[in-house]
Amino acid sequence: MPRFVTTLSAAVIATALVGGSAFVPTPAEAAKMSTAEKAALKEKTADCNKQAKEQKLGFLKRHKFVKECVAKP
């Protein structure tokens, strides 16, 4: 029984490590943005921050609002 538990534990840990790394974006993907895209994103984020501040939202609500605002087309 202890060998089974040890083997099962090792398999679960290995699966979690391999599966978890599949969802992590690579730095190369993040670096693919052009300078114009980065500037537009920065401007959009600043605008969304300003809107959130005007609404006087709390920290967590403001963070969520900005994330959703930036994601909108």
PDB file with SEQRES, HELIX, SHEET and CRYST1 records, atoms N, CA, C and O in Angstrom:
SEQRES   1 A   73  MET PRO ARG PHE VAL THR THR LEU SER ALA ALA VAL ILE          
SEQRES   2 A   73  ALA THR ALA LEU VAL GLY GLY SER ALA PHE VAL PRO THR          
SEQRES   3 A   73  PRO ALA GLU ALA ALA LYS MET SER THR ALA GLU LYS ALA          
SEQRES   4 A   73  ALA LEU LYS GLU LYS THR ALA ASP CYS ASN LYS GLN ALA          
SEQRES   5 A   73  LYS GLU GLN LYS LEU GLY PHE LEU LYS ARG HIS LYS PHE          
SEQRES   6 A   73  VAL LYS GLU CYS VAL ALA LYS PRO                              
HELIX    1 AA1 PRO A    2  ALA A   22  1                                  21    
HELIX    2 AA2 PRO A   27  ALA A   30  1                                   4    
HELIX    3 AA3 THR A   35  GLU A   54  1                                  20    
HELIX    4 AA4 PHE A   59  ALA A   71  1                                  13    
CRYST1    1.000    1.000    1.000  90.00  90.00  90.00 P 1           1          
ATOM      1  N   MET A   1       0.803  -1.195   0.000  1.00  0.00           N  
ATOM      2  CA  MET A   1       0.000   0.000   0.000  1.00  0.00           C  
ATOM      3  C   MET A   1       0.855   1.273   0.000  1.00  0.00           C  
ATOM      4  O   MET A   1       0.534   2.195  -0.749  1.00  0.00           O  
ATOM      5  N   PRO A   2       1.923   1.373   0.797  1.00  0.00           N  
ATOM      6  CA  PRO A   2       2.723   2.596   0.791  1.00  0.00           C  
ATOM      7  C   PRO A   2       3.355   2.895  -0.578  1.00  0.00           C  
ATOM      8  O   PRO A   2       3.492   4.062  -0.946  1.00  0.00           O  
ATOM      9  N   ARG A   3       3.737   1.869  -1.327  1.00  0.00           N  
ATOM     10  CA  ARG A   3       4.302   2.109  -2.649  1.00  0.00           C  
ATOM     11  C   ARG A   3       3.262   2.719  -3.579  1.00  0.00           C  
ATOM     12  O   ARG A   3       3.564   3.607  -4.376  1.00  0.00           O  
ATOM     13  N   PHE A   4       2.024   2.224  -3.463  1.00  0.00           N  
ATOM     14  CA  PHE A   4       0.942   2.744  -4.290  1.00  0.00           C  
ATOM     15  C   PHE A   4       0.710   4.231  -3.997  1.00  0.00           C  
ATOM     16  O   PHE A   4       0.562   5.041  -4.912  1.00  0.00           O  
ATOM     17  N   VAL A   5       0.682   4.568  -2.721  1.00  0.00           N  
ATOM     18  CA  VAL A   5       0.465   5.952  -2.315  1.00  0.00           C  
ATOM     19  C   VAL A   5       1.620   6.826  -2.788  1.00  0.00           C  
ATOM     20  O   VAL A   5       1.387   7.931  -3.278  1.00  0.00           O  
ATOM     21  N   THR A   6       2.838   6.367  -2.656  1.00  0.00           N  
ATOM     22  CA  THR A   6       4.001   7.123  -3.096  1.00  0.00           C  
ATOM     23  C   THR A   6       3.975   7.331  -4.606  1.00  0.00           C  
ATOM     24  O   THR A   6       4.226   8.436  -5.087  1.00  0.00           O  
ATOM     25  N   THR A   7       3.672   6.274  -5.351  1.00  0.00           N  
ATOM     26  CA  THR A   7       3.610   6.367  -6.803  1.00  0.00           C  
ATOM     27  C   THR A   7       2.486   7.304  -7.237  1.00  0.00           C  
ATOM     28  O   THR A   7       2.665   8.124  -8.137  1.00  0.00           O  
ATOM     29  N   LEU A   8       1.345   7.179  -6.599  1.00  0.00           N  
ATOM     30  CA  LEU A   8       0.216   8.039  -6.929  1.00  0.00           C  
ATOM     31  C   LEU A   8       0.538   9.496  -6.623  1.00  0.00           C  
ATOM     32  O   LEU A   8       0.211  10.379  -7.416  1.00  0.00           O  
ATOM     33  N   SER A   9       1.166   9.757  -5.499  1.00  0.00           N  
ATOM     34  CA  SER A   9       1.539  11.122  -5.130  1.00  0.00           C  
ATOM     35  C   SER A   9       2.522  11.707  -6.136  1.00  0.00           C  
ATOM     36  O   SER A   9       2.384  12.861  -6.543  1.00  0.00           O  
ATOM     37  N   ALA A  10       3.504  10.922  -6.534  1.00  0.00           N  
ATOM     38  CA  ALA A  10       4.488  11.392  -7.508  1.00  0.00           C  
ATOM     39  C   ALA A  10       3.817  11.688  -8.843  1.00  0.00           C  
ATOM     40  O   ALA A  10       4.165  12.668  -9.503  1.00  0.00           O  
ATOM     41  N   ALA A  11       2.873  10.869  -9.244  1.00  0.00           N  
ATOM     42  CA  ALA A  11       2.172  11.082 -10.512  1.00  0.00           C  
ATOM     43  C   ALA A  11       1.329  12.353 -10.469  1.00  0.00           C  
ATOM     44  O   ALA A  11       1.287  13.109 -11.440  1.00  0.00           O  
ATOM     45  N   VAL A  12       0.664  12.584  -9.351  1.00  0.00           N  
ATOM     46  CA  VAL A  12      -0.162  13.788  -9.212  1.00  0.00           C  
ATOM     47  C   VAL A  12       0.710  15.039  -9.232  1.00  0.00           C  
ATOM     48  O   VAL A  12       0.362  16.022  -9.886  1.00  0.00           O  
ATOM     49  N   ILE A  13       1.817  15.014  -8.538  1.00  0.00           N  
ATOM     50  CA  ILE A  13       2.724  16.160  -8.505  1.00  0.00           C  
ATOM     51  C   ILE A  13       3.308  16.420  -9.890  1.00  0.00           C  
ATOM     52  O   ILE A  13       3.376  17.571 -10.321  1.00  0.00           O  
ATOM     53  N   ALA A  14       3.722  15.386 -10.581  1.00  0.00           N  
ATOM     54  CA  ALA A  14       4.280  15.545 -11.927  1.00  0.00           C  
ATOM     55  C   ALA A  14       3.236  16.115 -12.886  1.00  0.00           C  
ATOM     56  O   ALA A  14       3.549  16.978 -13.705  1.00  0.00           O  
ATOM     57  N   THR A  15       2.016  15.640 -12.786  1.00  0.00           N  
ATOM     58  CA  THR A  15       0.946  16.145 -13.641  1.00  0.00           C  
ATOM     59  C   THR A  15       0.678  17.618 -13.353  1.00  0.00           C  
ATOM     60  O   THR A  15       0.474  18.404 -14.277  1.00  0.00           O  
ATOM     61  N   ALA A  16       0.676  17.992 -12.086  1.00  0.00           N  
ATOM     62  CA  ALA A  16       0.434  19.384 -11.715  1.00  0.00           C  
ATOM     63  C   ALA A  16       1.546  20.289 -12.238  1.00  0.00           C  
ATOM     64  O   ALA A  16       1.269  21.389 -12.716  1.00  0.00           O  
ATOM     65  N   LEU A  17       2.783  19.850 -12.155  1.00  0.00           N  
ATOM     66  CA  LEU A  17       3.901  20.658 -12.639  1.00  0.00           C  
ATOM     67  C   LEU A  17       3.860  20.825 -14.146  1.00  0.00           C  
ATOM     68  O   LEU A  17       4.034  21.934 -14.653  1.00  0.00           O  
ATOM     69  N   VAL A  18       3.633  19.745 -14.860  1.00  0.00           N  
ATOM     70  CA  VAL A  18       3.598  19.807 -16.322  1.00  0.00           C  
ATOM     71  C   VAL A  18       2.368  20.564 -16.786  1.00  0.00           C  
ATOM     72  O   VAL A  18       2.467  21.399 -17.685  1.00  0.00           O  
ATOM     73  N   GLY A  19       1.224  20.295 -16.202  1.00  0.00           N  
ATOM     74  CA  GLY A  19      -0.009  20.969 -16.593  1.00  0.00           C  
ATOM     75  C   GLY A  19      -0.002  22.441 -16.232  1.00  0.00           C  
ATOM     76  O   GLY A  19      -0.513  23.263 -16.992  1.00  0.00           O  
ATOM     77  N   GLY A  20       0.561  22.785 -15.101  1.00  0.00           N  
ATOM     78  CA  GLY A  20       0.618  24.180 -14.675  1.00  0.00           C  
ATOM     79  C   GLY A  20       1.506  25.026 -15.553  1.00  0.00           C  
ATOM     80  O   GLY A  20       1.217  26.202 -15.775  1.00  0.00           O  
ATOM     81  N   SER A  21       2.575  24.456 -16.054  1.00  0.00           N  
ATOM     82  CA  SER A  21       3.477  25.224 -16.900  1.00  0.00           C  
ATOM     83  C   SER A  21       2.882  25.484 -18.274  1.00  0.00           C  
ATOM     84  O   SER A  21       3.347  26.379 -18.980  1.00  0.00           O  
ATOM     85  N   ALA A  22       1.871  24.732 -18.670  1.00  0.00           N  
ATOM     86  CA  ALA A  22       1.242  24.935 -19.976  1.00  0.00           C  
ATOM     87  C   ALA A  22       0.432  26.223 -20.003  1.00  0.00           C  
ATOM     88  O   ALA A  22       0.223  26.790 -21.076  1.00  0.00           O  
ATOM     89  N   PHE A  23      -0.028  26.696 -18.854  1.00  0.00           N  
ATOM     90  CA  PHE A  23      -0.868  27.881 -18.811  1.00  0.00           C  
ATOM     91  C   PHE A  23      -0.089  29.166 -18.543  1.00  0.00           C  
ATOM     92  O   PHE A  23      -0.689  30.240 -18.513  1.00  0.00           O  
ATOM     93  N   VAL A  24       1.194  29.094 -18.352  1.00  0.00           N  
ATOM     94  CA  VAL A  24       2.010  30.263 -18.086  1.00  0.00           C  
ATOM     95  C   VAL A  24       2.474  30.851 -19.420  1.00  0.00           C  
ATOM     96  O   VAL A  24       3.105  30.150 -20.211  1.00  0.00           O  
ATOM     97  N   PRO A  25       2.171  32.133 -19.684  1.00  0.00           N  
ATOM     98  CA  PRO A  25       2.604  32.719 -20.948  1.00  0.00           C  
ATOM     99  C   PRO A  25       4.125  32.876 -20.976  1.00  0.00           C  
ATOM    100  O   PRO A  25       4.754  33.167 -19.959  1.00  0.00           O  
ATOM    101  N   THR A  26       4.684  32.683 -22.127  1.00  0.00           N  
ATOM    102  CA  THR A  26       6.126  32.809 -22.263  1.00  0.00           C  
ATOM    103  C   THR A  26       6.493  34.274 -22.420  1.00  0.00           C  
ATOM    104  O   THR A  26       5.678  35.055 -22.912  1.00  0.00           O  
ATOM    105  N   PRO A  27       7.682  34.667 -22.022  1.00  0.00           N  
ATOM    106  CA  PRO A  27       8.109  36.056 -22.183  1.00  0.00           C  
ATOM    107  C   PRO A  27       8.136  36.485 -23.652  1.00  0.00           C  
ATOM    108  O   PRO A  27       7.956  37.665 -23.954  1.00  0.00           O  
ATOM    109  N   ALA A  28       8.355  35.556 -24.545  1.00  0.00           N  
ATOM    110  CA  ALA A  28       8.389  35.901 -25.960  1.00  0.00           C  
ATOM    111  C   ALA A  28       7.021  36.381 -26.438  1.00  0.00           C  
ATOM    112  O   ALA A  28       6.946  37.277 -27.279  1.00  0.00           O  
ATOM    113  N   GLU A  29       5.950  35.809 -25.924  1.00  0.00           N  
ATOM    114  CA  GLU A  29       4.609  36.243 -26.302  1.00  0.00           C  
ATOM    115  C   GLU A  29       4.339  37.648 -25.795  1.00  0.00           C  
ATOM    116  O   GLU A  29       3.725  38.452 -26.497  1.00  0.00           O  
ATOM    117  N   ALA A  30       4.778  37.949 -24.614  1.00  0.00           N  
ATOM    118  CA  ALA A  30       4.563  39.271 -24.048  1.00  0.00           C  
ATOM    119  C   ALA A  30       5.381  40.324 -24.776  1.00  0.00           C  
ATOM    120  O   ALA A  30       4.973  41.484 -24.836  1.00  0.00           O  
ATOM    121  N   ALA A  31       6.515  39.948 -25.324  1.00  0.00           N  
ATOM    122  CA  ALA A  31       7.401  40.892 -25.991  1.00  0.00           C  
ATOM    123  C   ALA A  31       6.984  41.173 -27.430  1.00  0.00           C  
ATOM    124  O   ALA A  31       7.609  42.002 -28.091  1.00  0.00           O  
ATOM    125  N   LYS A  32       5.958  40.514 -27.931  1.00  0.00           N  
ATOM    126  CA  LYS A  32       5.545  40.690 -29.321  1.00  0.00           C  
ATOM    127  C   LYS A  32       4.787  41.981 -29.574  1.00  0.00           C  
ATOM    128  O   LYS A  32       4.495  42.294 -30.728  1.00  0.00           O  
ATOM    129  N   MET A  33       4.457  42.745 -28.534  1.00  0.00           N  
ATOM    130  CA  MET A  33       3.723  43.997 -28.714  1.00  0.00           C  
ATOM    131  C   MET A  33       4.647  45.055 -29.303  1.00  0.00           C  
ATOM    132  O   MET A  33       5.798  45.194 -28.888  1.00  0.00           O  
ATOM    133  N   SER A  34       4.129  45.797 -30.273  1.00  0.00           N  
ATOM    134  CA  SER A  34       4.920  46.877 -30.860  1.00  0.00           C  
ATOM    135  C   SER A  34       4.908  48.079 -29.915  1.00  0.00           C  
ATOM    136  O   SER A  34       4.153  48.111 -28.943  1.00  0.00           O  
ATOM    137  N   THR A  35       5.732  49.038 -30.208  1.00  0.00           N  
ATOM    138  CA  THR A  35       5.819  50.240 -29.384  1.00  0.00           C  
ATOM    139  C   THR A  35       4.497  50.994 -29.401  1.00  0.00           C  
ATOM    140  O   THR A  35       4.067  51.520 -28.374  1.00  0.00           O  
ATOM    141  N   ALA A  36       3.850  51.048 -30.568  1.00  0.00           N  
ATOM    142  CA  ALA A  36       2.565  51.741 -30.674  1.00  0.00           C  
ATOM    143  C   ALA A  36       1.493  51.034 -29.838  1.00  0.00           C  
ATOM    144  O   ALA A  36       0.674  51.688 -29.193  1.00  0.00           O  
ATOM    145  N   GLU A  37       1.504  49.701 -29.853  1.00  0.00           N  
ATOM    146  CA  GLU A  37       0.532  48.945 -29.062  1.00  0.00           C  
ATOM    147  C   GLU A  37       0.757  49.157 -27.572  1.00  0.00           C  
ATOM    148  O   GLU A  37      -0.197  49.292 -26.807  1.00  0.00           O  
ATOM    149  N   LYS A  38       2.020  49.186 -27.164  1.00  0.00           N  
ATOM    150  CA  LYS A  38       2.332  49.417 -25.752  1.00  0.00           C  
ATOM    151  C   LYS A  38       1.867  50.801 -25.320  1.00  0.00           C  
ATOM    152  O   LYS A  38       1.325  50.966 -24.227  1.00  0.00           O  
ATOM    153  N   ALA A  39       2.081  51.803 -26.185  1.00  0.00           N  
ATOM    154  CA  ALA A  39       1.663  53.169 -25.864  1.00  0.00           C  
ATOM    155  C   ALA A  39       0.141  53.260 -25.781  1.00  0.00           C  
ATOM    156  O   ALA A  39      -0.395  53.932 -24.900  1.00  0.00           O  
ATOM    157  N   ALA A  40      -0.554  52.588 -26.693  1.00  0.00           N  
ATOM    158  CA  ALA A  40      -2.017  52.601 -26.678  1.00  0.00           C  
ATOM    159  C   ALA A  40      -2.546  51.919 -25.421  1.00  0.00           C  
ATOM    160  O   ALA A  40      -3.505  52.393 -24.811  1.00  0.00           O  
ATOM    161  N   LEU A  41      -1.923  50.808 -25.033  1.00  0.00           N  
ATOM    162  CA  LEU A  41      -2.332  50.106 -23.821  1.00  0.00           C  
ATOM    163  C   LEU A  41      -2.104  50.970 -22.586  1.00  0.00           C  
ATOM    164  O   LEU A  41      -2.945  51.008 -21.688  1.00  0.00           O  
ATOM    165  N   LYS A  42      -0.988  51.653 -22.541  1.00  0.00           N  
ATOM    166  CA  LYS A  42      -0.673  52.523 -21.408  1.00  0.00           C  
ATOM    167  C   LYS A  42      -1.682  53.670 -21.323  1.00  0.00           C  
ATOM    168  O   LYS A  42      -2.134  54.029 -20.236  1.00  0.00           O  
ATOM    169  N   GLU A  43      -2.027  54.236 -22.470  1.00  0.00           N  
ATOM    170  CA  GLU A  43      -2.997  55.331 -22.505  1.00  0.00           C  
ATOM    171  C   GLU A  43      -4.386  54.842 -22.074  1.00  0.00           C  
ATOM    172  O   GLU A  43      -5.075  55.513 -21.306  1.00  0.00           O  
ATOM    173  N   LYS A  44      -4.786  53.677 -22.571  1.00  0.00           N  
ATOM    174  CA  LYS A  44      -6.093  53.101 -22.213  1.00  0.00           C  
ATOM    175  C   LYS A  44      -6.142  52.799 -20.718  1.00  0.00           C  
ATOM    176  O   LYS A  44      -7.159  53.048 -20.071  1.00  0.00           O  
ATOM    177  N   THR A  45      -5.056  52.265 -20.166  1.00  0.00           N  
ATOM    178  CA  THR A  45      -5.006  51.964 -18.736  1.00  0.00           C  
ATOM    179  C   THR A  45      -5.119  53.233 -17.907  1.00  0.00           C  
ATOM    180  O   THR A  45      -5.824  53.262 -16.898  1.00  0.00           O  
ATOM    181  N   ALA A  46      -4.429  54.276 -18.332  1.00  0.00           N  
ATOM    182  CA  ALA A  46      -4.495  55.541 -17.606  1.00  0.00           C  
ATOM    183  C   ALA A  46      -5.911  56.113 -17.643  1.00  0.00           C  
ATOM    184  O   ALA A  46      -6.396  56.637 -16.641  1.00  0.00           O  
ATOM    185  N   ASP A  47      -6.572  56.013 -18.792  1.00  0.00           N  
ATOM    186  CA  ASP A  47      -7.939  56.503 -18.925  1.00  0.00           C  
ATOM    187  C   ASP A  47      -8.884  55.709 -18.020  1.00  0.00           C  
ATOM    188  O   ASP A  47      -9.742  56.286 -17.352  1.00  0.00           O  
ATOM    189  N   CYS A  48      -8.723  54.396 -18.003  1.00  0.00           N  
ATOM    190  CA  CYS A  48      -9.567  53.548 -17.160  1.00  0.00           C  
ATOM    191  C   CYS A  48      -9.317  53.824 -15.680  1.00  0.00           C  
ATOM    192  O   CYS A  48     -10.253  53.815 -14.881  1.00  0.00           O  
ATOM    193  N   ASN A  49      -8.064  54.068 -15.313  1.00  0.00           N  
ATOM    194  CA  ASN A  49      -7.740  54.417 -13.922  1.00  0.00           C  
ATOM    195  C   ASN A  49      -8.427  55.719 -13.529  1.00  0.00           C  
ATOM    196  O   ASN A  49      -8.942  55.850 -12.418  1.00  0.00           O  
ATOM    197  N   LYS A  50      -8.428  56.672 -14.443  1.00  0.00           N  
ATOM    198  CA  LYS A  50      -9.065  57.962 -14.169  1.00  0.00           C  
ATOM    199  C   LYS A  50     -10.566  57.776 -13.961  1.00  0.00           C  
ATOM    200  O   LYS A  50     -11.145  58.364 -13.048  1.00  0.00           O  
ATOM    201  N   GLN A  51     -11.197  56.958 -14.810  1.00  0.00           N  
ATOM    202  CA  GLN A  51     -12.632  56.699 -14.672  1.00  0.00           C  
ATOM    203  C   GLN A  51     -12.933  56.027 -13.331  1.00  0.00           C  
ATOM    204  O   GLN A  51     -13.900  56.384 -12.657  1.00  0.00           O  
ATOM    205  N   ALA A  52     -12.115  55.069 -12.954  1.00  0.00           N  
ATOM    206  CA  ALA A  52     -12.324  54.356 -11.691  1.00  0.00           C  
ATOM    207  C   ALA A  52     -12.154  55.293 -10.502  1.00  0.00           C  
ATOM    208  O   ALA A  52     -12.881  55.194  -9.514  1.00  0.00           O  
ATOM    209  N   LYS A  53     -11.199  56.192 -10.602  1.00  0.00           N  
ATOM    210  CA  LYS A  53     -10.960  57.132  -9.512  1.00  0.00           C  
ATOM    211  C   LYS A  53     -12.131  58.103  -9.375  1.00  0.00           C  
ATOM    212  O   LYS A  53     -12.516  58.470  -8.265  1.00  0.00           O  
ATOM    213  N   GLU A  54     -12.699  58.520 -10.526  1.00  0.00           N  
ATOM    214  CA  GLU A  54     -13.849  59.428 -10.500  1.00  0.00           C  
ATOM    215  C   GLU A  54     -15.062  58.752  -9.860  1.00  0.00           C  
ATOM    216  O   GLU A  54     -15.884  59.419  -9.232  1.00  0.00           O  
ATOM    217  N   GLN A  55     -15.177  57.441 -10.016  1.00  0.00           N  
ATOM    218  CA  GLN A  55     -16.296  56.697  -9.438  1.00  0.00           C  
ATOM    219  C   GLN A  55     -16.069  56.400  -7.964  1.00  0.00           C  
ATOM    220  O   GLN A  55     -16.963  55.894  -7.286  1.00  0.00           O  
ATOM    221  N   LYS A  56     -14.882  56.710  -7.465  1.00  0.00           N  
ATOM    222  CA  LYS A  56     -14.521  56.508  -6.051  1.00  0.00           C  
ATOM    223  C   LYS A  56     -14.732  55.061  -5.619  1.00  0.00           C  
ATOM    224  O   LYS A  56     -15.365  54.785  -4.600  1.00  0.00           O  
ATOM    225  N   LEU A  57     -14.193  54.151  -6.409  1.00  0.00           N  
ATOM    226  CA  LEU A  57     -14.291  52.729  -6.107  1.00  0.00           C  
ATOM    227  C   LEU A  57     -13.208  52.338  -5.114  1.00  0.00           C  
ATOM    228  O   LEU A  57     -12.159  52.977  -5.043  1.00  0.00           O  
ATOM    229  N   GLY A  58     -13.468  51.285  -4.348  1.00  0.00           N  
ATOM    230  CA  GLY A  58     -12.467  50.748  -3.439  1.00  0.00           C  
ATOM    231  C   GLY A  58     -11.352  50.084  -4.229  1.00  0.00           C  
ATOM    232  O   GLY A  58     -11.460  49.921  -5.444  1.00  0.00           O  
ATOM    233  N   PHE A  59     -10.289  49.703  -3.548  1.00  0.00           N  
ATOM    234  CA  PHE A  59      -9.104  49.172  -4.234  1.00  0.00           C  
ATOM    235  C   PHE A  59      -9.433  47.956  -5.098  1.00  0.00           C  
ATOM    236  O   PHE A  59      -9.093  47.938  -6.281  1.00  0.00           O  
ATOM    237  N   LEU A  60     -10.085  46.947  -4.536  1.00  0.00           N  
ATOM    238  CA  LEU A  60     -10.352  45.724  -5.293  1.00  0.00           C  
ATOM    239  C   LEU A  60     -11.343  45.966  -6.422  1.00  0.00           C  
ATOM    240  O   LEU A  60     -11.168  45.444  -7.523  1.00  0.00           O  
ATOM    241  N   LYS A  61     -12.379  46.750  -6.160  1.00  0.00           N  
ATOM    242  CA  LYS A  61     -13.348  47.062  -7.210  1.00  0.00           C  
ATOM    243  C   LYS A  61     -12.699  47.890  -8.311  1.00  0.00           C  
ATOM    244  O   LYS A  61     -12.986  47.694  -9.492  1.00  0.00           O  
ATOM    245  N   ARG A  62     -11.827  48.811  -7.925  1.00  0.00           N  
ATOM    246  CA  ARG A  62     -11.139  49.641  -8.916  1.00  0.00           C  
ATOM    247  C   ARG A  62     -10.234  48.780  -9.789  1.00  0.00           C  
ATOM    248  O   ARG A  62     -10.180  48.969 -11.004  1.00  0.00           O  
ATOM    249  N   HIS A  63      -9.519  47.832  -9.174  1.00  0.00           N  
ATOM    250  CA  HIS A  63      -8.629  46.942  -9.923  1.00  0.00           C  
ATOM    251  C   HIS A  63      -9.432  46.109 -10.925  1.00  0.00           C  
ATOM    252  O   HIS A  63      -9.038  45.969 -12.083  1.00  0.00           O  
ATOM    253  N   LYS A  64     -10.550  45.565 -10.474  1.00  0.00           N  
ATOM    254  CA  LYS A  64     -11.401  44.762 -11.360  1.00  0.00           C  
ATOM    255  C   LYS A  64     -11.969  45.629 -12.483  1.00  0.00           C  
ATOM    256  O   LYS A  64     -12.010  45.202 -13.637  1.00  0.00           O  
ATOM    257  N   PHE A  65     -12.406  46.844 -12.149  1.00  0.00           N  
ATOM    258  CA  PHE A  65     -12.952  47.759 -13.152  1.00  0.00           C  
ATOM    259  C   PHE A  65     -11.916  48.072 -14.220  1.00  0.00           C  
ATOM    260  O   PHE A  65     -12.231  48.060 -15.410  1.00  0.00           O  
ATOM    261  N   VAL A  66     -10.692  48.351 -13.812  1.00  0.00           N  
ATOM    262  CA  VAL A  66      -9.637  48.694 -14.772  1.00  0.00           C  
ATOM    263  C   VAL A  66      -9.325  47.510 -15.670  1.00  0.00           C  
ATOM    264  O   VAL A  66      -9.162  47.682 -16.878  1.00  0.00           O  
ATOM    265  N   LYS A  67      -9.238  46.296 -15.101  1.00  0.00           N  
ATOM    266  CA  LYS A  67      -8.981  45.110 -15.914  1.00  0.00           C  
ATOM    267  C   LYS A  67     -10.059  44.922 -16.976  1.00  0.00           C  
ATOM    268  O   LYS A  67      -9.751  44.648 -18.135  1.00  0.00           O  
ATOM    269  N   GLU A  68     -11.326  45.070 -16.579  1.00  0.00           N  
ATOM    270  CA  GLU A  68     -12.426  44.886 -17.509  1.00  0.00           C  
ATOM    271  C   GLU A  68     -12.474  46.015 -18.538  1.00  0.00           C  
ATOM    272  O   GLU A  68     -12.765  45.780 -19.711  1.00  0.00           O  
ATOM    273  N   CYS A  69     -12.188  47.235 -18.097  1.00  0.00           N  
ATOM    274  CA  CYS A  69     -12.198  48.392 -18.992  1.00  0.00           C  
ATOM    275  C   CYS A  69     -11.118  48.248 -20.070  1.00  0.00           C  
ATOM    276  O   CYS A  69     -11.372  48.525 -21.242  1.00  0.00           O  
ATOM    277  N   VAL A  70      -9.943  47.825 -19.686  1.00  0.00           N  
ATOM    278  CA  VAL A  70      -8.836  47.676 -20.641  1.00  0.00           C  
ATOM    279  C   VAL A  70      -9.134  46.542 -21.617  1.00  0.00           C  
ATOM    280  O   VAL A  70      -8.735  46.609 -22.779  1.00  0.00           O  
ATOM    281  N   ALA A  71      -9.823  45.513 -21.163  1.00  0.00           N  
ATOM    282  CA  ALA A  71     -10.124  44.362 -22.019  1.00  0.00           C  
ATOM    283  C   ALA A  71     -11.184  44.679 -23.075  1.00  0.00           C  
ATOM    284  O   ALA A  71     -11.266  43.999 -24.098  1.00  0.00           O  
ATOM    285  N   LYS A  72     -11.994  45.708 -22.827  1.00  0.00           N  
ATOM    286  CA  LYS A  72     -13.038  46.079 -23.801  1.00  0.00           C  
ATOM    287  C   LYS A  72     -12.382  46.620 -25.071  1.00  0.00           C  
ATOM    288  O   LYS A  72     -11.364  47.310 -25.015  1.00  0.00           O  
ATOM    289  N   PRO A  73     -12.987  46.293 -26.218  1.00  0.00           N  
ATOM    290  CA  PRO A  73     -12.415  46.812 -27.486  1.00  0.00           C  
ATOM    291  C   PRO A  73     -12.670  48.289 -27.685  1.00  0.00           C  
ATOM    292  O   PRO A  73     -12.253  48.858 -28.694  1.00  0.00           O  
TER     293      PRO A  73                                                      
END                                                                             
